[in-house]
Amino acid sequence: MGPAGRYIRKSLKRRIFWWFVATIFVTVTAVGVTMAFLGHLGGTGWWRDYERVQRYVGSELAESWDDPARRDRKLLEAAQAFDVDVELRAADGALLSATGEPCERPAFRAPVTRGGLLLGEARACFNHRRSVPWGPARTAMVLFIAAGVLSAASGRIARRLARPLDELTEVVKRIGRGDYSARSQLGCHEPDEIGVVSEAVNDMAAKIEKQLSDQKELLAAVSHELRTPLARVRIISELGRDNGPGPKTWDDIDREVVEMDALVGELLASSRVQFEALNLRDVDVRDAASRAIERAGLATDKLLLETRAQTIKVDPTLLARALANLLENARKHAGGAERLSVRDEPGKIVFEVFDRGPGLNGDAGRVFEPFREGSDTRGEGLGLGLALVQRIAQAHRGEAFAHNREGGGAVVGVRLPAA
């Protein structure tokens, strides 16, 4: 591939343009060759009619050749009938008679013969129909104009076809450089395959942007939360080094390790939800709820089962994390859980935690927003637990909910598909 080939292949617009030019050239050449071939096929089409006219004119003039007056009258009648200039020449080329201007480039020739002997030739031309002779210069000019018009049309078509792809390519390049806010505007204007690709690129960019944003926020929050237990572990270890480690020292370290393990668990669970890495299988409802109560350190009478369902199809690790976060949220912000209830709704299984805390302040739905601090989240903290609960519920095609109870307190839970 030479420089010209590399130059053309470098741009889709150039390839389309030159394909149009090549197609036009091949078409014109094929039409010309076909017409030339058909023109040389005697006995068919217009060439056969041309030969008939030649024979007719030749025979008519041969009949009156010896009568100049009659012969000239026939020439004049033919010139008037066909609106052409006609001249008659002898066999040696001498001009015998003419109507109109001399024929420098005859459009029609008819030999006049009698008994196989050439008497002369009749010629017809259209001198009076045009003011400019049709010479090579004019032919070249017309061909140049036609080529220019076809090239301009081909270029416009090529640009029209390549423009959406050029714009889409620029958007993809911006996304590749890290600008995840880049969006293509072709979706609503291009109802074809390009529009479908454009919308897919926009969806991809939006998902990447959201995932990276969530991941950065989660990593920042977890990093911040890990600093507190790590600082306490460092203080405990220093005290133990000075005073000697005792049972309380190890208990304190264990407690901080458990807290850090819970934070790391939330990070891993969030990552699994984010990348839709769910391992769905049938989980025993009673067993899942009992384990959640046991791990939260609550008495078994805190569990109220009001469901007929035996199993639920979920990711067991994520369900355990959601229940643990619901119970931990009640412990941190509402003085502990009053009970964990499991009940049925049409097509749903509902897990909900009841407490007798201060209740919800403001919009109940805002308690599931991640990284929120203050009284709206019912106490101090970043609110990572309930945000993860909502994401786990949505990943299972369910929903999280929260509302205040009559008489005080709140109910926070999830609704998951029963089947």
RAPEZI-V903876 format. One record per backbone hydrogen bond with DSSP energy under -0.5 kcal/mol. NH is the residue of the N-H (numbers start at 0). CO is the residue of the C=O. If there is no record, write none. Layout:
BEGIN
NH_CO / NH_CO
END
This chain:
BEGIN
5_1 / 6_2 / 7_3 / 8_4 / 9_5 / 10_7 / 14_10 / 15_11 / 16_12 / 17_13 / 18_14 / 19_15 / 20_16 / 21_17 / 22_18 / 23_19 / 24_20 / 25_21 / 26_22 / 27_23 / 28_24 / 29_25 / 30_26 / 31_27 / 32_28 / 33_29 / 34_30 / 35_31 / 36_32 / 37_33 / 38_34 / 39_35 / 40_37 / 41_39 / 43_40 / 46_43 / 47_43 / 47_44 / 48_44 / 49_45 / 50_46 / 51_47 / 52_48 / 53_49 / 54_50 / 55_51 / 56_52 / 57_53 / 58_54 / 59_55 / 60_56 / 61_57 / 62_58 / 63_59 / 64_61 / 66_63 / 67_65 / 70_66 / 71_67 / 72_68 / 73_69 / 74_70 / 75_71 / 76_72 / 77_73 / 78_74 / 79_75 / 80_76 / 81_77 / 82_78 / 83_78 / 84_124 / 85_98 / 86_122 / 87_96 / 88_120 / 89_93 / 90_118 / 92_89 / 95_87 / 96_87 / 98_85 / 103_101 / 106_123 / 107_123 / 109_121 / 111_119 / 112_110 / 113_116 / 116_113 / 118_111 / 118_116 / 119_111 / 120_88 / 121_109 / 122_86 / 123_107 / 124_84 / 128_125 / 129_126 / 134_132 / 138_134 / 139_135 / 140_136 / 141_137 / 142_138 / 143_139 / 144_140 / 145_141 / 146_142 / 147_143 / 148_144 / 149_145 / 150_146 / 151_147 / 152_148 / 153_149 / 154_150 / 155_151 / 156_152 / 157_153 / 158_154 / 159_155 / 160_156 / 161_157 / 162_158 / 163_159 / 165_161 / 166_162 / 167_163 / 168_164 / 169_165 / 170_166 / 171_167 / 172_168 / 173_169 / 174_170 / 175_171 / 176_172 / 177_174 / 178_173 / 179_177 / 181_178 / 188_185 / 189_185 / 190_188 / 195_191 / 196_192 / 197_193 / 198_194 / 199_195 / 200_196 / 201_197 / 202_198 / 203_199 / 204_200 / 205_201 / 206_202 / 207_203 / 208_204 / 209_205 / 210_206 / 211_207 / 212_208 / 213_209 / 214_210 / 215_211 / 216_212 / 217_213 / 218_214 / 219_215 / 220_216 / 221_217 / 222_218 / 223_219 / 224_220 / 225_221 / 226_222 / 227_223 / 227_224 / 228_224 / 229_225 / 230_226 / 231_227 / 232_228 / 233_229 / 234_230 / 235_231 / 236_232 / 237_233 / 238_234 / 239_235 / 240_236 / 241_237 / 242_238 / 243_239 / 249_245 / 250_246 / 251_247 / 252_248 / 253_249 / 254_250 / 255_251 / 256_252 / 257_253 / 258_254 / 259_255 / 260_256 / 261_257 / 262_258 / 263_259 / 264_260 / 265_261 / 266_262 / 267_263 / 268_264 / 269_265 / 270_266 / 271_267 / 272_268 / 273_269 / 274_270 / 275_272 / 276_271 / 277_275 / 279_277 / 280_313 / 282_311 / 284_309 / 287_283 / 288_284 / 289_285 / 290_286 / 291_287 / 292_288 / 293_289 / 294_290 / 295_291 / 296_293 / 297_292 / 301_298 / 302_299 / 303_301 / 303_339 / 304_302 / 305_303 / 305_341 / 311_282 / 313_280 / 313_311 / 315_278 / 315_313 / 318_314 / 319_315 / 320_316 / 321_317 / 322_318 / 323_319 / 324_320 / 325_321 / 326_322 / 327_323 / 328_324 / 329_325 / 330_326 / 331_327 / 332_328 / 333_329 / 335_329 / 337_353 / 338_353 / 339_301 / 340_338 / 340_351 / 341_303 / 342_349 / 343_305 / 344_347 / 347_344 / 348_415 / 349_342 / 350_348 / 350_413 / 351_340 / 351_349 / 352_411 / 353_338 / 354_409 / 355_333 / 355_335 / 365_362 / 366_363 / 367_364 / 368_365 / 370_381 / 371_368 / 371_381 / 376_373 / 377_374 / 378_373 / 386_382 / 387_383 / 388_384 / 389_385 / 390_386 / 391_387 / 392_388 / 393_389 / 394_390 / 395_391 / 395_392 / 396_393 / 397_392 / 398_414 / 400_412 / 402_410 / 404_408 / 407_404 / 408_356 / 410_402 / 411_352 / 412_400 / 413_350 / 414_398 / 415_348 / 416_395 / 417_346
END
